[in-house]
Amino acid sequence: MENTTNIKKQLARVFDNDLRTKQWQNWGDYIIIGLIVISTLSIFISTFYVSPICEKILSIIDFITVITFTIEVSLRIWCADEINPKYKGFWGRIKYCCTFYGLIDIISTYSFYVAMIFPLPYTMLKSLRVLRLIRVFRYMHSFRLLQTAFASKVKEMIVSLQFLVIVTLMLSFVLYFYEHSAQPDVYNNGFKSVLWAFTQYIGDPGGFADTPPVTFTGRMIACIIGLLGIALFAVPAGLIGSGFSEAIEEEKHEKKIKQNTEKLKNAFERKLDRPTGFQIIPQHLSLCDIQARVGLKLDDIIDAVEESKKFRLVNLAVTQTIEERPQDKLAVEHFIVNRPYGCCIDRGSRITIVSSISFIEPSAGNFSYYVAMIGGFNYISRELGEMRPFRSFYKFDNANDVPGLAEYMEDLNRLTAREDAWIVSLLPASGANEPSYPTQIHFTAGGNSGNEDFVTNAPTVLDKDLFKGLFDDAAEVFASEFGLGTDFQRYHGDSLNGDKLFTNKLSYVATLNSFAIRIAWSVILWDSRRIAVAKKLAELLAKHVEGRSELTIAPDLKIKKCGY
């Protein structure tokens, strides 16, 4: 299955229709273009009188190009979901086949096989094969700009066309009233006047309305229709020209945003975390810091963040308690996206670290990412979604309720299918409207706050002895090494229970151990020992759940580079 996916991804890169990328897959594009040109030339040569030998060569060329295009088009349809996710599944493939280029591909290629079953006229068959030349347009940058320009002005052109039709109908009816009295035999009904008016726009090539008006009013109407005929072509031409200019400007803007996005990524240069010796990506950078580091203007930063799926603006004021009197401070966060909802990394572990609200809680995803990476655990993080109104993945009745939720649950189900699987949800605490608590690390396991009994108030944990051992060890270690207090559901509990608890939606809930750890923002964001805390938490989880006495540190933690 994995090999098939990799093959489809490679084919998707071959069929990306972009000749400007410097990669080996471009050879596939050039071969396709070359075959289209050769096929078109062979059809052109066949219009002349040629010798039998030349005719045979042309037939061989035609046969080879048809077979090659058949393989190419079939592979395009097969990997369409990798080219664009909206073409996933059977109906997605049908949707792809109904696109402009999809129809051109099918008609110009598969008509050869249709002709084997149903007799098609030779002229039609040749005409359909000439359509292959249109396929070259998909590689032409200027044609893509023209498509964009046309698409951006479709509504305006429809409005102008509607206005033209209504005015023409009104004028044609007035024309009938005046011309019918002067030429009753010629303009014997309103259809004749309507036909005459509309055929003037195309020059009446068939002579269907060779009945010019003879009255003064009729001739005046004819002049107005003549002017409208000019507008019929001038207005769309002007609109498309305007759209073309806008498309060029938009392309320049996109290119600039792409460059700024790369600069933004370079601003997130890894820094040495002295307590652990790891090279760590900054959890956030202030707007002023980014301006100073890479010289981007404020508008450029915001545009790059809005267009990219790997950055977001956060307000650090939400990470402080009411007692701290927080002040608004905008910053930029950097994160990984490899799934429709955010990020999923499968490291083959029994433990899966879940950060379900990374997209609205500053630093939550960054801290969780390093816990998972240091410990060698699986990692799932929701990095994408609407901040307001906020819709939690934990509160749902149907997997299609929120975009990305179906894929999120699919990944969770896949990772929890392993024997003795554990889900550890990492969440921030003590920020926004929350007060400060005497303890900074809060363990919860599906029970209500205030009840600290592991036996009766930890419904989501099956192995309660292991969980209690983990908690006791964590409480002692965090207190002795970091001076941090730890509690079990003293201040935080899971108010959702029963059918609304998200773990109950998982297929393997009967064999699943699940709990959450809420850690104060003062620890996961503002404490200089934050990565050391993440490392210690990873060591505790590996020791108690997986029985590992030592961690194997990922080589990436020692590499100095920019971004993820």
Backbone hydrogen bonds, N-H to C=O, Kabsch-Sander energy under -0.5 kcal/mol:
donor,donor_aa,acceptor,acceptor_aa,energy
5,T,1,M,-2.1
6,N,2,E,-2.3
7,I,3,N,-2.3
8,K,4,T,-2.3
9,K,5,T,-2.3
10,Q,6,N,-2.2
11,L,7,I,-2.4
12,A,8,K,-2.4
13,R,9,K,-1.6
14,V,10,Q,-1.6
15,F,11,L,-2.5
16,D,13,R,-1.0
19,L,17,N,-0.6
23,Q,21,T,-1.2
26,N,23,Q,-1.7
27,W,24,W,-1.9
28,G,25,Q,-1.1
29,D,25,Q,-0.9
30,Y,26,N,-2.3
31,I,27,W,-2.4
32,I,28,G,-2.1
33,I,29,D,-2.5
34,G,30,Y,-2.5
35,L,31,I,-2.4
36,I,32,I,-2.2
37,V,33,I,-2.3
38,I,34,G,-2.6
39,S,35,L,-2.8
40,T,36,I,-2.3
41,L,37,V,-2.5
42,S,38,I,-2.4
43,I,39,S,-1.8
44,F,40,T,-2.2
45,I,41,L,-2.9
46,S,42,S,-1.8
47,T,44,F,-1.2
48,F,45,I,-1.8
50,V,48,F,-0.6
55,E,51,S,-2.5
56,K,52,P,-2.0
57,I,53,I,-2.2
58,L,54,C,-2.5
59,S,55,E,-1.9
60,I,56,K,-2.2
61,I,57,I,-2.6
62,D,58,L,-2.4
63,F,59,S,-2.4
64,I,60,I,-2.7
65,T,61,I,-2.6
66,V,62,D,-2.2
67,I,63,F,-2.2
68,T,64,I,-2.6
69,F,65,T,-2.9
70,T,66,V,-2.1
71,I,67,I,-2.1
72,E,68,T,-2.5
73,V,69,F,-3.0
74,S,70,T,-2.2
75,L,71,I,-2.3
76,R,72,E,-2.1
77,I,73,V,-2.2
78,W,74,S,-2.1
79,C,75,L,-2.3
80,A,77,I,-1.0
82,E,79,C,-1.2
83,I,79,C,-1.4
84,N,80,A,-2.4
87,Y,84,N,-2.1
88,K,85,P,-1.6
92,G,88,K,-0.6
93,R,89,G,-1.9
94,I,90,F,-2.0
95,K,91,W,-2.3
96,Y,92,G,-2.0
97,C,93,R,-2.5
98,C,94,I,-1.2
99,T,96,Y,-1.5
103,L,99,T,-2.7
104,I,100,F,-2.0
105,D,101,Y,-2.7
106,I,102,G,-2.2
107,I,103,L,-3.0
108,S,104,I,-2.4
109,T,105,D,-1.0
110,Y,106,I,-2.1
111,S,106,I,-0.5
111,S,107,I,-0.6
112,F,109,T,-1.2
113,Y,110,Y,-0.7
114,V,110,Y,-1.8
115,A,111,S,-2.1
116,M,113,Y,-0.6
117,I,113,Y,-0.8
117,I,114,V,-1.0
118,F,114,V,-3.4
125,L,121,P,-2.2
126,K,122,Y,-2.2
127,S,123,T,-2.2
128,L,124,M,-2.5
129,R,125,L,-1.5
130,V,126,K,-1.4
131,L,127,S,-0.7
131,L,128,L,-0.7
132,R,129,R,-1.7
133,L,130,V,-1.9
134,I,131,L,-1.4
135,R,131,L,-0.6
135,R,132,R,-1.3
136,V,133,L,-1.4
137,F,134,I,-1.7
138,R,135,R,-1.0
139,Y,136,V,-1.9
140,M,137,F,-1.2
141,H,139,Y,-0.6
144,R,140,M,-1.6
145,L,141,H,-1.9
146,L,142,S,-2.0
147,Q,143,F,-2.5
148,T,144,R,-2.3
149,A,145,L,-2.6
150,F,146,L,-2.6
151,A,147,Q,-2.8
152,S,148,T,-2.1
153,K,149,A,-0.9
153,K,150,F,-0.7
154,V,151,A,-0.7
157,M,153,K,-2.3
158,I,154,V,-2.5
159,V,155,K,-2.3
160,S,156,E,-2.3
161,L,157,M,-2.3
162,Q,158,I,-2.6
163,F,159,V,-2.3
164,L,160,S,-2.2
165,V,161,L,-2.6
166,I,162,Q,-2.4
167,V,163,F,-2.5
168,T,164,L,-2.5
169,L,165,V,-2.4
170,M,166,I,-2.1
171,L,167,V,-2.5
172,S,168,T,-2.6
173,F,169,L,-1.9
174,V,170,M,-2.0
175,L,171,L,-2.6
176,Y,172,S,-1.9
177,F,173,F,-2.0
178,Y,174,V,-1.7
179,E,175,L,-2.8
180,H,176,Y,-2.8
181,S,177,F,-0.7
182,A,178,Y,-0.9
183,Q,179,E,-4.0
187,Y,183,Q,-2.9
188,N,186,V,-1.0
192,K,189,N,-0.7
193,S,189,N,-0.9
194,V,190,G,-2.2
195,L,191,F,-3.0
196,W,192,K,-2.4
197,A,193,S,-2.3
198,F,194,V,-2.3
199,T,195,L,-2.2
200,Q,196,W,-0.9
201,Y,198,F,-1.0
202,I,199,T,-0.7
203,G,200,Q,-0.8
204,D,199,T,-2.3
207,G,204,D,-1.4
210,D,207,G,-0.7
211,T,209,A,-2.0
219,R,215,T,-2.4
220,M,216,F,-2.2
221,I,217,T,-2.4
222,A,218,G,-2.1
223,C,219,R,-2.1
224,I,220,M,-2.2
225,I,221,I,-2.7
226,G,222,A,-2.1
227,L,223,C,-2.1
228,L,224,I,-2.5
229,G,225,I,-2.1
230,I,226,G,-1.4
231,A,227,L,-2.2
232,L,228,L,-2.2
233,F,229,G,-0.8
233,F,230,I,-0.8
234,A,230,I,-2.7
235,V,231,A,-2.4
237,A,233,F,-1.8
238,G,234,A,-2.7
239,L,235,V,-2.7
240,I,236,P,-3.1
241,G,237,A,-2.5
242,S,238,G,-2.5
243,G,239,L,-2.8
244,F,240,I,-2.7
245,S,241,G,-2.1
246,E,242,S,-2.4
247,A,243,G,-2.6
248,I,244,F,-2.2
249,E,245,S,-2.3
250,E,246,E,-2.9
251,E,247,A,-2.4
252,K,248,I,-2.2
253,H,249,E,-2.5
254,E,250,E,-2.7
255,K,251,E,-2.5
256,K,252,K,-2.4
257,I,253,H,-2.6
258,K,254,E,-2.5
259,Q,255,K,-2.1
260,N,256,K,-2.6
261,T,257,I,-2.7
262,E,258,K,-1.8
263,K,259,Q,-2.0
264,L,260,N,-2.6
265,K,261,T,-2.3
266,N,262,E,-2.2
267,A,263,K,-1.4
268,F,264,L,-0.8
268,F,265,K,-1.0
269,E,267,A,-1.6
270,R,561,K,-2.9
271,K,280,I,-2.9
273,D,278,F,-3.3
274,R,272,L,-0.9
276,T,273,D,-0.9
277,G,273,D,-3.4
278,F,273,D,-0.7
279,Q,557,L,-3.8
280,I,271,K,-3.3
280,I,278,F,-0.7
285,L,332,V,-1.9
287,L,330,L,-1.2
290,I,286,S,-2.2
291,Q,287,L,-2.3
292,A,288,C,-2.1
293,R,289,D,-2.4
294,V,290,I,-2.6
295,G,290,I,-0.6
295,G,291,Q,-1.1
296,L,290,I,-0.6
301,I,297,K,-2.2
302,I,298,L,-2.3
303,D,299,D,-2.5
304,A,300,D,-2.3
305,V,301,I,-2.3
306,E,302,I,-2.5
307,E,303,D,-2.1
308,S,304,A,-1.8
312,R,333,E,-1.5
314,V,331,A,-2.7
316,L,314,V,-0.7
316,L,329,K,-2.6
318,V,315,N,-1.6
319,T,316,L,-1.5
320,Q,317,A,-1.4
322,I,434,E,-1.0
324,E,321,T,-0.8
325,R,322,I,-1.8
331,A,314,V,-2.5
332,V,285,L,-3.0
333,E,312,R,-2.7
335,F,310,K,-1.9
338,N,342,G,-2.9
339,R,342,G,-2.3
343,C,381,S,-2.5
345,I,379,Y,-2.9
347,R,345,I,-0.7
352,T,422,W,-2.3
353,I,378,N,-2.8
354,V,352,T,-0.5
354,V,424,V,-2.7
355,S,380,I,-2.7
356,S,354,V,-0.5
358,S,355,S,-0.7
359,F,382,R,-1.4
360,I,357,I,-1.4
361,E,357,I,-1.5
364,A,361,E,-1.6
365,G,361,E,-0.5
367,F,363,S,-2.5
368,S,364,A,-2.1
369,Y,365,G,-2.6
370,Y,366,N,-1.7
371,V,367,F,-1.9
372,A,368,S,-2.4
373,M,369,Y,-2.5
374,I,370,Y,-2.6
375,G,371,V,-1.9
376,G,372,A,-1.1
377,F,372,A,-2.5
378,N,351,I,-2.3
379,Y,345,I,-2.6
380,I,353,I,-2.6
381,S,343,C,-2.5
382,R,355,S,-2.4
383,E,341,Y,-1.3
383,E,381,S,-1.0
384,L,341,Y,-2.3
395,K,392,S,-0.7
396,F,394,Y,-0.7
401,D,398,N,-2.0
405,L,402,V,-2.1
406,A,399,A,-0.5
408,Y,404,G,-2.0
409,M,405,L,-2.7
410,E,406,A,-2.0
411,D,407,E,-2.4
412,L,408,Y,-2.3
413,N,409,M,-2.6
414,R,410,E,-2.0
415,L,411,D,-2.2
416,T,412,L,-2.2
417,A,413,N,-0.5
417,A,414,R,-0.6
418,R,415,L,-0.8
421,A,418,R,-1.0
422,W,350,R,-2.7
423,I,513,N,-2.6
424,V,352,T,-2.6
425,S,423,I,-0.6
425,S,515,F,-2.3
426,L,354,V,-2.5
426,L,424,V,-0.5
427,L,425,S,-0.6
427,L,517,I,-2.4
429,A,519,I,-1.5
432,A,318,V,-1.2
432,A,320,Q,-0.5
434,E,431,G,-2.9
440,Q,485,G,-1.8
441,I,485,G,-2.3
442,H,440,Q,-0.5
442,H,518,R,-3.3
443,F,441,I,-0.5
443,F,487,D,-2.9
444,T,516,A,-2.8
450,G,489,Q,-3.3
451,N,448,N,-1.2
452,E,450,G,-0.8
454,F,452,E,-0.6
457,N,453,D,-1.8
460,T,445,A,-1.7
461,V,458,A,-1.5
462,L,460,T,-0.5
464,K,462,L,-1.5
467,F,463,D,-2.1
468,K,464,K,-2.5
469,G,465,D,-2.2
470,L,466,L,-2.4
471,F,467,F,-2.5
472,D,468,K,-2.9
473,D,469,G,-2.2
474,A,470,L,-2.5
475,A,471,F,-2.9
476,E,472,D,-1.9
477,V,473,D,-2.6
478,F,474,A,-2.8
479,A,475,A,-1.3
480,S,476,E,-2.4
481,E,477,V,-2.8
482,F,478,F,-1.3
483,G,479,A,-0.9
484,L,478,F,-2.3
487,D,441,I,-2.3
489,Q,443,F,-2.2
489,Q,487,D,-0.6
494,D,447,G,-2.6
495,S,493,G,-0.9
500,K,497,N,-1.3
501,L,498,G,-1.3
504,N,501,L,-1.5
505,K,502,F,-1.7
506,L,503,T,-1.5
509,V,506,L,-1.1
511,T,508,Y,-1.4
512,L,509,V,-1.2
513,N,421,A,-2.1
514,S,460,T,-2.4
515,F,423,I,-2.2
516,A,444,T,-3.1
517,I,425,S,-3.1
518,R,442,H,-3.1
519,I,427,L,-2.6
519,I,517,I,-0.6
520,A,440,Q,-2.5
521,W,429,A,-2.4
523,V,520,A,-2.0
524,I,520,A,-2.0
525,L,521,W,-2.1
526,W,521,W,-1.6
530,R,527,D,-1.7
533,V,529,R,-2.5
534,A,530,R,-2.2
535,K,531,I,-2.6
536,K,532,A,-2.4
537,L,533,V,-2.5
538,A,534,A,-2.3
539,E,535,K,-2.3
540,L,536,K,-2.3
541,L,537,L,-2.3
542,A,538,A,-2.5
543,K,539,E,-2.3
544,H,540,L,-2.5
545,V,541,L,-2.4
546,E,541,L,-0.9
546,E,542,A,-0.6
548,R,542,A,-2.5
553,I,551,L,-0.8
557,L,554,A,-1.7
558,K,555,P,-2.0
559,I,556,D,-1.0
561,K,559,I,-0.7
563,G,268,F,-2.9
